[in-house]
Amino acid sequence: MRTAYSVETVRAAERELMARLPEGALMQRAAAGLAAACAELLGRVYGSRVVLLVGSGDNGGDALYAGARLARRGAGVAAVLLAPERTHEGGLAALRRAGGTVVRQGGAEELVLRADLVVDGIVGIGGRGGLRPEAAGLVAVVERSRAAVVAVDLPSGVEADTGEVRGAAVRADLTVTFGTHKPGLLIDPAREYAGSVRLVDIGLELPEEAELEALQDVDVARLLPVPSAESDKYRRGVVGIVAGSARYPGAAVLAVAGALRGGAGAVRYVGPAKDEVLARFPETLVSDGGPRKAGRVQAWVAGPGVGDDADAVAEVLEADVPVLVDADGLRFADREAVRGRTAPTLMTPHAGEAAALLGVRRAEVEAGRLAAVRELAAAYRATVLLKGSTTLVAAAGGGSAVRVNATGTPWLATAGSGDVLSGLAGSLLAAGLDTRDAGSVAAYLHGLAGRFAAEGAPTVAHAVAAELGAAWRGVFPSAHPTR
C-alpha cells in the first residue's frame, strides 16, 4: 500500500524524530537522498552544470546541502537565492566550502538556460496560495530551459495537502520526497507537475491511518474474491443491472460486460435493451418487470444510459442490498433517499456530474478533486468514486483514508468506459466487498485493462471489458503469467 500523509502529520513526525537525533542529522539524510537522485538523473556528475533555486527554510537547506555533495563530485553548482536574508545558513556555508557559487535572482536567467540540472528548492510542503511574482518569473525561465528539473519534496507552486495548483508551478521531471508521499503527489492536477516520484526514507514514524492510500497489486490480490470448490452462482454473487434505453442500448451491453468479466456468478438485467444484451451475452438473466420482480440479487447497478427512467432508479434505491449509482442515475438519486438507505451506496460520478450534484462549476471540482469527493461523500452519506485521471474513492463515514488510483491511461476517456467500470464494481459489491474496496479495486482493474486494451493507441470500451480477465490475472504474478 502506498500512503500519503498531511503536512501537519509529517511535521509532527519530523519534530519527534529531530528531538532524538543530533542537530542537522535529519536534513543530512534528506540531502543525501536528494543528491543521489540528482546524480543518477545526470548520469555523469563531473563537469555538469547544476543550478539550485533556493527559497527560505528547510527546503532550501536540503537543496544547498545536496548541491554541496554534487560540487564535491566535480559538478559546477550555482545557487540562486530568492530570499538571501533568510537562506539556510548551514547549507549555504556547506555549498561555499564545496566550491559552489551564489548569485542573486537578477543574474539567474543565463545560468538556468545553460544548466544541465535545475533543483527546485523554492517552497516547501507548507506553501499555500501560489508562488510570489519573483518566483513565478523564475519558474517561467525554467520552462524555457532544456535542463532536467528535480523538485525537493514537492514541486513549488502545488499545494501538498490538496493537490491544487493556484497559478505558476514548477514542472519537475523528478520529485524527491522525504519520509512519505504527500497527497498532492498522488492527485491531479498537482500529480502531473511532479514527474516521477522517488521516496527517500528518513526514519519518520507515522500513524497507521494515512490521509490517502493507493492500492498496489498485492493489496488488490488480497481483496479480490476467488471462488472455492463449494462456490455456486449465488455464493459468487448475483448483480442486477438497470441500464440502457432505446437511445443508449450499448450502455446496458457494456455494463453487463463489466459485471460478467468482474467475477459475478450471474447477472440479472432489467431494461429495454434485453435483446441487445442477450445477443452479446446469452448467459444474462433478463426480466420483463421492474427491479422488484427481477429475482434475487446481492447488489444493484443503476443508471448507465437509462435516459429518463427515474422510476427504475428510485426502485433500486429502495432495495435492501448495496447499490451503485452511475451516469443518468445520478440525476435521479434524491439526496435524502440516498442518505436514508440502510444498505451501502456507491456513487460513481465524473467531474461534470459531481459538479452538478454539488451545485458548483466543473472547473472547481477538477481543481479541488480531494475536497469535492469528500464533500460529496459527506453530503450523500455514501461512498463516492470520483472518476478522472486519478480516480478518488471516499468512504461514506469520512473516517478512512481516501483511496487514489492511477493505473489508467488517457485512452480510457472514451464513450462507454464508465459503464464497464460500473458493472465491474457492481459485481464486486455482489461478491461481498464493501463499497470502498469494491470501488477502489474496480478502478484499479479497470485502469489496468485500459492500458492493456490501448497499448499506446486509441481503444474502445468493449475492448477494455475484454481485457479485464488479463488485468485480474496480472495482479497474481506468482500464479498467472502476465501479458
Backbone torsions as a table, in degrees:
resi	resn	phi	psi	omega
1	MET	NA	125.9	173.5
2	ARG	-90.6	131.3	-175.8
3	THR	-122.1	156.5	176.4
4	ALA	-136.0	142.2	-176.6
5	TYR	-123.9	154.2	-178.7
6	SER	-70.8	161.9	178.6
7	VAL	-57.7	-44.3	-178.9
8	GLU	-59.2	-43.5	-179.7
9	THR	-67.0	-41.9	179.8
10	VAL	-63.3	-44.8	-178.2
11	ARG	-66.0	-36.6	177.2
12	ALA	-64.5	-41.5	178.9
13	ALA	-66.5	-37.2	177.5
14	GLU	-64.6	-43.6	179.7
15	ARG	-61.1	-42.7	-179.1
16	GLU	-63.5	-41.2	-179.2
17	LEU	-71.6	-41.1	-179.1
18	MET	-63.4	-29.0	178.8
19	ALA	-66.8	-19.2	-178.3
20	ARG	-102.6	-8.3	-174.9
21	LEU	-109.9	158.1	171.7
22	PRO	-60.2	151.3	-178.5
23	GLU	-57.1	130.6	177.6
24	GLY	85.9	-8.0	-175.3
25	ALA	-65.5	-38.6	-178.1
26	LEU	-65.5	-42.3	178.7
27	MET	-64.8	-36.5	178.4
28	GLN	-65.4	-36.9	175.3
29	ARG	-60.9	-45.9	180.0
30	ALA	-63.8	-44.4	-177.8
31	ALA	-64.5	-36.9	179.1
32	ALA	-63.4	-44.4	177.8
33	GLY	-65.3	-39.6	179.0
34	LEU	-64.6	-45.8	-179.5
35	ALA	-62.9	-40.6	179.2
36	ALA	-62.8	-41.6	178.9
37	ALA	-65.6	-40.7	178.4
38	CYS	-63.8	-42.7	179.9
39	ALA	-62.6	-41.1	178.6
40	GLU	-63.9	-40.7	179.7
41	LEU	-67.3	-39.3	178.9
42	LEU	-67.4	-36.9	-175.2
43	GLY	83.7	-61.5	177.4
44	ARG	-117.7	111.4	-175.9
45	VAL	-79.6	-44.2	-175.0
46	TYR	-60.7	126.6	178.3
47	GLY	84.8	-4.9	179.5
48	SER	-76.8	157.6	-179.3
49	ARG	-108.5	117.3	-175.2
50	VAL	-119.4	131.1	176.2
51	VAL	-116.8	127.5	176.8
52	LEU	-100.8	126.3	173.5
53	LEU	-97.8	109.2	-166.0
54	VAL	-113.9	115.5	171.9
55	GLY	-94.5	-167.7	179.3
56	SER	-83.2	160.7	173.0
57	GLY	88.6	-169.6	-171.7
58	ASP	-69.1	-31.0	179.1
59	ASN	-60.0	-44.5	175.6
60	GLY	-63.9	-36.6	177.1
61	GLY	-62.3	-43.6	176.2
62	ASP	-56.1	-46.6	-179.1
63	ALA	-62.4	-41.9	-178.3
64	LEU	-65.8	-46.3	178.9
65	TYR	-64.5	-39.6	176.2
66	ALA	-64.4	-40.8	176.8
67	GLY	-60.1	-39.0	177.5
68	ALA	-61.5	-41.2	177.9
69	ARG	-63.1	-41.4	178.7
70	LEU	-67.7	-38.1	178.6
71	ALA	-62.8	-38.6	179.1
72	ARG	-67.2	-18.0	176.6
73	ARG	-95.9	9.7	173.0
74	GLY	101.2	5.0	176.6
75	ALA	-78.7	149.2	171.0
76	GLY	-88.1	109.6	-171.2
77	VAL	-114.6	127.3	176.0
78	ALA	-124.4	134.8	179.1
79	ALA	-106.4	127.6	174.9
80	VAL	-97.8	117.0	-175.1
81	LEU	-95.2	117.2	178.2
82	LEU	-86.4	-20.9	178.9
83	ALA	-140.1	74.4	-172.3
84	PRO	-54.6	-36.3	-176.5
85	GLU	-75.3	-12.5	-178.6
86	ARG	-122.9	20.1	178.2
87	THR	-72.0	145.4	-179.6
88	HIS	-61.9	115.5	-171.6
89	GLU	-65.7	-44.6	-178.4
90	GLY	-63.5	-43.2	179.4
91	GLY	-64.9	-40.2	-179.6
92	LEU	-65.6	-41.6	178.4
93	ALA	-64.2	-40.4	179.7
94	ALA	-63.5	-41.3	179.3
95	LEU	-63.3	-44.0	-179.1
96	ARG	-65.0	-40.5	178.4
97	ARG	-62.2	-31.9	-178.6
98	ALA	-82.5	-2.9	179.0
99	GLY	99.0	6.5	177.4
100	GLY	-73.7	160.0	179.5
101	THR	-114.5	163.2	-177.4
102	VAL	-128.0	134.9	177.6
103	VAL	-132.8	155.8	173.3
104	ARG	-83.2	165.8	-174.5
105	GLN	-60.0	-33.2	-177.7
106	GLY	-60.5	-24.9	179.9
107	GLY	-103.0	20.4	-171.0
108	ALA	-86.6	-28.6	-168.2
109	GLU	-57.2	-52.0	-177.7
110	GLU	-61.9	-39.9	178.3
111	LEU	-59.6	-47.4	-178.1
112	VAL	-63.6	-43.0	-177.0
113	LEU	-67.5	-22.9	-179.6
114	ARG	-98.5	-1.8	-172.5
115	ALA	-75.1	151.9	169.0
116	ASP	-88.3	-30.3	-177.5
117	LEU	-144.3	134.1	173.5
118	VAL	-115.5	128.5	178.2
119	VAL	-105.6	118.6	-176.9
120	ASP	-89.0	102.4	174.1
121	GLY	-121.5	36.8	-173.6
122	ILE	-74.1	-54.5	-174.3
123	VAL	-130.7	140.0	178.9
124	GLY	-88.1	-164.4	-174.8
125	ILE	-70.9	-11.3	179.2
126	GLY	-89.4	3.2	-178.4
127	GLY	-62.5	137.9	179.8
128	ARG	-138.0	147.4	168.3
129	GLY	75.7	17.0	177.3
130	GLY	88.2	169.8	-177.3
131	LEU	-82.3	151.2	172.9
132	ARG	-70.5	158.0	-174.8
133	PRO	-53.9	-42.0	-177.8
134	GLU	-65.7	-37.9	177.3
135	ALA	-70.3	-39.8	178.5
136	ALA	-61.0	-37.7	177.3
137	GLY	-63.9	-38.9	178.5
138	LEU	-67.7	-38.0	176.9
139	VAL	-62.0	-37.9	177.8
140	ALA	-62.1	-37.4	176.9
141	VAL	-65.8	-42.0	178.6
142	VAL	-58.9	-39.9	179.9
143	GLU	-64.1	-28.0	179.2
144	ARG	-82.0	-16.7	-176.7
145	SER	-82.1	166.8	177.2
146	ARG	-104.0	10.7	-177.9
147	ALA	-72.9	149.8	166.8
148	ALA	-70.0	145.7	-175.9
149	VAL	-121.3	126.5	175.9
150	VAL	-116.0	125.2	177.7
151	ALA	-94.7	140.1	179.1
152	VAL	-90.8	109.4	177.8
153	ASP	73.5	-44.4	-176.9
154	LEU	-164.3	139.1	177.1
155	PRO	-60.4	134.0	179.7
156	SER	-63.8	133.4	-179.7
157	GLY	103.7	-10.9	174.9
158	VAL	-104.6	150.0	-176.8
159	GLU	-94.3	125.5	-170.5
160	ALA	-62.6	-41.6	-172.4
161	ASP	-83.1	-23.3	-171.5
162	THR	-117.2	-20.4	-174.1
163	GLY	78.0	10.8	-179.8
164	GLU	-82.7	151.2	177.7
165	VAL	-127.6	114.0	-175.0
166	ARG	-111.2	80.3	179.6
167	GLY	102.5	-150.6	-177.0
168	ALA	-64.2	144.7	176.8
169	ALA	-153.5	154.1	178.3
170	VAL	-72.4	134.7	172.3
171	ARG	-102.8	109.5	-174.1
172	ALA	-95.7	149.9	168.3
173	ASP	-82.3	-30.6	-179.6
174	LEU	-145.1	134.2	171.2
175	THR	-113.6	126.1	176.7
176	VAL	-103.2	110.5	-175.4
177	THR	-111.5	151.1	-168.2
178	PHE	-113.6	130.8	171.7
179	GLY	84.5	-46.7	-179.2
180	THR	-165.9	160.2	171.4
181	HIS	-69.2	150.2	172.0
182	LYS	-101.8	147.9	-176.2
183	PRO	-50.9	-40.0	-177.8
184	GLY	-62.9	-19.9	178.2
185	LEU	-77.0	-14.4	-176.2
186	LEU	-111.1	-8.9	-172.7
187	ILE	-119.7	134.0	170.3
188	ASP	-74.4	150.9	7.1
189	PRO	-81.4	-12.3	-174.9
190	ALA	-63.9	-35.0	-175.0
191	ARG	-54.7	-37.5	-176.7
192	GLU	-70.9	-15.9	176.9
193	TYR	-84.3	-16.5	-171.3
194	ALA	-83.2	-22.0	-173.7
195	GLY	65.5	-148.6	173.1
196	SER	-70.2	149.0	-178.1
197	VAL	-120.6	128.6	175.5
198	ARG	-116.7	127.7	179.5
199	LEU	-96.0	125.2	177.1
200	VAL	-104.8	120.1	179.3
201	ASP	-76.3	119.4	178.0
202	ILE	-114.5	10.0	173.4
203	GLY	91.8	18.2	180.0
204	LEU	-69.4	141.8	172.2
205	GLU	-104.3	112.8	-171.5
206	LEU	-112.8	155.1	179.5
207	PRO	-62.7	159.8	179.5
208	GLU	-66.2	-39.6	-177.9
209	GLU	-87.3	118.1	-179.1
210	ALA	-92.2	170.2	174.9
211	GLU	-76.2	-43.3	179.0
212	LEU	-133.9	153.5	171.6
213	GLU	-145.5	147.9	-179.4
214	ALA	-124.5	123.9	179.4
215	LEU	-66.4	148.2	171.3
216	GLN	-117.2	175.0	-176.7
217	ASP	-50.8	-45.9	-175.8
218	VAL	-63.6	-34.3	178.9
219	ASP	-69.7	-42.0	179.6
220	VAL	-66.2	-42.2	178.7
221	ALA	-59.8	-37.3	179.6
222	ARG	-67.6	-32.6	-175.5
223	LEU	-88.7	-24.6	-175.1
224	LEU	-64.4	135.2	178.1
225	PRO	-77.2	123.2	179.1
226	VAL	-114.5	125.0	-176.4
227	PRO	-66.8	149.8	175.2
228	SER	-100.4	177.2	-179.3
229	ALA	-62.7	-25.5	-177.4
230	GLU	-91.4	0.9	-174.5
231	SER	-68.6	142.2	166.7
232	ASP	-126.2	-176.7	-173.7
233	LYS	-63.3	-30.6	-179.6
234	TYR	-76.6	-38.0	176.5
235	ARG	-65.6	-33.8	179.3
236	ARG	-75.8	-21.7	176.7
237	GLY	110.6	130.2	176.0
238	VAL	-111.0	125.0	-179.0
239	VAL	-112.5	135.4	175.3
240	GLY	-95.8	139.7	-178.3
241	ILE	-122.0	118.7	171.0
242	VAL	-108.8	104.6	-172.1
243	ALA	-157.7	163.0	173.8
244	GLY	82.4	160.9	179.0
245	SER	-159.2	178.1	177.6
246	ALA	-59.5	-34.7	-179.4
247	ARG	-81.0	-31.6	-175.0
248	TYR	-127.3	60.7	178.4
249	PRO	-65.7	-28.5	-178.9
250	GLY	-63.2	-29.0	179.0
251	ALA	-61.6	-38.0	177.7
252	ALA	-65.8	-45.3	-180.0
253	VAL	-59.2	-44.4	-176.9
254	LEU	-71.5	-38.4	177.2
255	ALA	-64.4	-41.6	177.0
256	VAL	-64.3	-39.7	178.3
257	ALA	-59.9	-45.2	178.9
258	GLY	-62.2	-38.7	-179.4
259	ALA	-69.1	-44.0	-179.7
260	LEU	-66.3	-41.5	179.8
261	ARG	-75.3	-12.3	-179.0
262	GLY	-91.7	7.2	172.7
263	GLY	98.8	5.9	179.0
264	ALA	-61.8	141.4	175.0
265	GLY	-68.3	-32.3	177.1
266	ALA	-159.7	155.9	178.1
267	VAL	-124.6	126.1	173.2
268	ARG	-102.7	126.6	-178.8
269	TYR	-109.5	134.6	175.4
270	VAL	-126.5	122.3	178.6
271	GLY	154.8	176.7	-174.7
272	PRO	-82.1	0.2	-176.6
273	ALA	-104.4	29.6	-174.3
274	LYS	-64.1	-35.1	179.9
275	ASP	-64.6	-43.3	178.7
276	GLU	-65.6	-38.8	179.7
277	VAL	-66.2	-46.9	-178.5
278	LEU	-66.0	-32.3	178.7
279	ALA	-63.8	-34.3	180.0
280	ARG	-91.8	-35.4	-174.2
281	PHE	-135.4	83.8	-175.9
282	PRO	-65.8	-15.7	178.2
283	GLU	-76.0	-7.8	-179.2
284	THR	-70.1	140.9	175.3
285	LEU	-94.6	117.2	-175.7
286	VAL	-106.8	154.6	-178.3
287	SER	-131.2	139.0	176.7
288	ASP	-87.3	-16.5	179.3
289	GLY	-92.6	-169.5	178.1
290	GLY	-82.4	-176.0	-178.7
291	PRO	-55.8	-34.7	-177.8
292	ARG	-66.4	-24.7	-177.1
293	LYS	-100.6	6.8	-173.4
294	ALA	-77.8	-21.4	-176.5
295	GLY	108.0	-175.6	-172.3
296	ARG	-70.5	130.1	173.0
297	VAL	-138.0	156.1	174.8
298	GLN	-100.4	-10.3	177.5
299	ALA	-164.5	156.1	177.3
300	TRP	-121.0	147.5	166.9
301	VAL	-118.0	126.2	-176.8
302	ALA	-133.4	130.7	169.4
303	GLY	131.5	-37.0	-175.1
304	PRO	-58.1	114.1	175.0
305	GLY	66.7	20.5	-176.5
306	VAL	-76.6	-8.1	179.1
307	GLY	67.3	-118.2	-176.2
308	ASP	-108.2	21.6	-177.3
309	ASP	-83.0	72.9	-178.8
310	ALA	-67.8	-31.6	-176.3
311	ASP	-63.9	-41.5	-179.2
312	ALA	-64.6	-39.3	178.3
313	VAL	-65.0	-44.2	179.5
314	ALA	-61.7	-38.0	-179.8
315	GLU	-65.1	-40.9	178.6
316	VAL	-64.8	-40.4	-179.5
317	LEU	-64.0	-19.5	177.3
318	GLU	-82.5	-11.0	-177.3
319	ALA	-69.9	149.7	-178.4
320	ASP	-97.2	43.8	175.5
321	VAL	-136.1	163.5	177.0
322	PRO	-56.8	142.0	-178.3
323	VAL	-130.4	133.9	170.7
324	LEU	-105.0	129.8	180.0
325	VAL	-117.0	127.6	-175.0
326	ASP	-139.8	162.5	167.0
327	ALA	50.5	-126.2	-178.1
328	ASP	-57.1	-30.7	-179.8
329	GLY	-61.5	-26.4	179.6
330	LEU	-65.9	-30.4	178.5
331	ARG	-67.0	-27.9	-175.8
332	PHE	-103.1	4.5	-178.5
333	ALA	-83.5	89.4	179.0
334	ASP	-58.3	130.7	-174.6
335	ARG	-58.2	-45.3	-178.0
336	GLU	-68.5	-33.3	177.3
337	ALA	-65.4	-40.8	178.7
338	VAL	-68.6	-44.9	-179.3
339	ARG	-62.8	-30.3	-176.6
340	GLY	-86.3	-3.2	-178.9
341	ARG	-67.7	143.5	176.4
342	THR	-90.4	-24.9	176.4
343	ALA	-93.1	159.6	-175.6
344	PRO	-68.9	152.9	177.8
345	THR	-129.1	138.0	174.4
346	LEU	-121.5	120.7	178.7
347	MET	-107.3	138.1	-172.8
348	THR	-128.7	65.9	-179.0
349	PRO	-81.8	154.6	162.1
350	HIS	-89.6	-179.1	-172.0
351	ALA	-60.3	-39.7	179.7
352	GLY	-65.0	-42.9	178.5
353	GLU	-67.9	-39.0	177.0
354	ALA	-62.2	-40.1	179.4
355	ALA	-62.4	-41.4	178.9
356	ALA	-64.2	-41.0	179.4
357	LEU	-66.2	-33.7	-179.0
358	LEU	-89.7	-12.7	-178.6
359	GLY	73.3	35.0	179.4
360	VAL	-128.3	176.1	176.8
361	ARG	-78.3	149.9	179.7
362	ARG	-57.3	-38.5	-178.3
363	ALA	-60.0	-32.4	178.9
364	GLU	-67.4	-38.8	177.5
365	VAL	-67.0	-44.6	-177.3
366	GLU	-66.3	-32.1	179.6
367	ALA	-79.0	-26.8	-177.6
368	GLY	-132.3	63.6	-172.4
369	ARG	-63.8	-39.0	-178.1
370	LEU	-65.8	-44.4	178.2
371	ALA	-63.7	-39.2	-176.8
372	ALA	-66.1	-45.3	-177.3
373	VAL	-67.2	-35.9	177.3
374	ARG	-68.3	-40.1	-179.7
375	GLU	-64.9	-41.9	178.6
376	LEU	-63.8	-44.0	-179.5
377	ALA	-61.1	-38.4	178.9
378	ALA	-72.0	-41.5	-176.5
379	ALA	-65.6	-37.8	-175.8
380	TYR	-101.3	-4.2	-174.6
381	ARG	51.4	43.0	-178.6
382	ALA	-133.9	155.4	169.4
383	THR	-73.6	135.8	-176.7
384	VAL	-121.7	127.3	172.3
385	LEU	-105.9	108.3	179.9
386	LEU	-93.2	109.6	-176.2
387	LYS	-73.0	155.0	178.8
388	GLY	158.1	-171.3	-178.8
389	SER	-60.5	-34.9	165.5
390	THR	-121.2	109.6	-179.1
391	THR	-75.8	135.8	179.6
392	LEU	-117.0	140.6	178.1
393	VAL	-127.0	116.3	-179.9
394	ALA	-113.7	130.9	-178.6
395	ALA	-74.5	155.3	-176.2
396	ALA	-60.2	-42.0	-176.3
397	GLY	-74.5	-20.2	178.4
398	GLY	78.7	-2.2	-177.6
399	GLY	-85.1	-17.3	-176.7
400	SER	-93.6	160.8	175.7
401	ALA	-62.0	142.4	172.9
402	VAL	-71.9	133.4	177.2
403	ARG	-88.6	138.8	178.0
404	VAL	-124.2	138.6	-179.5
405	ASN	-129.5	133.3	-179.5
406	ALA	-133.3	29.1	-178.6
407	THR	-78.2	-9.2	-172.1
408	GLY	-77.2	-168.5	-179.6
409	THR	-142.6	148.4	176.9
410	PRO	-57.0	-22.0	178.6
411	TRP	-68.0	-13.1	176.1
412	LEU	-72.0	-11.6	177.0
413	ALA	-76.2	72.6	-177.1
414	THR	-141.7	151.6	-176.0
415	ALA	-57.0	131.4	175.4
416	GLY	91.5	-12.6	-179.6
417	SER	-60.3	-41.5	179.3
418	GLY	-65.7	-29.1	177.5
419	ASP	-66.2	-40.3	176.3
420	VAL	-62.0	-43.6	178.7
421	LEU	-60.1	-41.6	-179.7
422	SER	-61.7	-47.1	178.8
423	GLY	-62.3	-41.2	179.0
424	LEU	-61.9	-49.6	180.0
425	ALA	-63.7	-37.5	177.9
426	GLY	-62.3	-39.4	178.7
427	SER	-65.1	-35.4	178.5
428	LEU	-70.8	-35.2	173.4
429	LEU	-61.6	-44.0	-179.3
430	ALA	-65.1	-28.4	179.3
431	ALA	-78.2	-8.1	174.8
432	GLY	112.9	-2.1	176.4
433	LEU	-69.7	145.9	175.2
434	ASP	-73.3	170.9	-171.4
435	THR	-63.0	-37.8	-179.3
436	ARG	-67.3	-44.9	179.0
437	ASP	-68.6	-42.9	-179.3
438	ALA	-60.9	-44.0	-179.4
439	GLY	-65.7	-45.5	-175.8
440	SER	-73.6	-36.8	176.5
441	VAL	-67.7	-41.7	178.0
442	ALA	-61.9	-43.3	178.8
443	ALA	-61.5	-39.6	-179.7
444	TYR	-63.5	-51.5	-179.3
445	LEU	-65.5	-40.2	179.5
446	HIS	-61.6	-41.7	177.8
447	GLY	-64.2	-43.8	177.3
448	LEU	-62.2	-44.1	179.3
449	ALA	-61.5	-37.5	176.9
450	GLY	-62.5	-40.8	177.0
451	ARG	-63.0	-45.9	-179.0
452	PHE	-62.8	-41.3	-178.1
453	ALA	-68.6	-37.2	-175.4
454	ALA	-80.3	-49.0	-176.0
455	GLU	47.6	43.2	175.8
456	GLY	84.2	11.9	-178.8
457	ALA	-141.8	166.7	179.8
458	PRO	-57.4	147.4	177.4
459	THR	-137.8	179.4	-179.8
460	VAL	-130.7	163.2	-171.6
461	ALA	-63.0	-39.7	-177.3
462	HIS	-68.1	-26.5	175.1
463	ALA	-70.7	-34.6	176.0
464	VAL	-62.8	-45.3	178.7
465	ALA	-60.4	-39.7	-178.8
466	ALA	-65.4	-23.8	-178.0
467	GLU	-93.4	2.1	-179.1
468	LEU	-63.4	-34.6	177.1
469	GLY	-62.5	-41.7	177.7
470	ALA	-65.3	-38.5	177.8
471	ALA	-64.3	-43.4	178.8
472	TRP	-59.2	-49.6	179.5
473	ARG	-63.2	-31.8	-175.5
474	GLY	-66.1	-21.2	178.9
475	VAL	-88.7	1.0	174.9
476	PHE	-118.8	63.3	-172.2
477	PRO	-61.2	-27.9	-179.5
478	SER	-76.3	-22.7	-177.2
479	ALA	-103.1	-24.5	-175.4
480	HIS	-135.5	137.6	175.2
481	PRO	-68.0	140.9	174.8
482	THR	-81.3	173.8	-178.2
483	ARG	-64.2	NA	NA
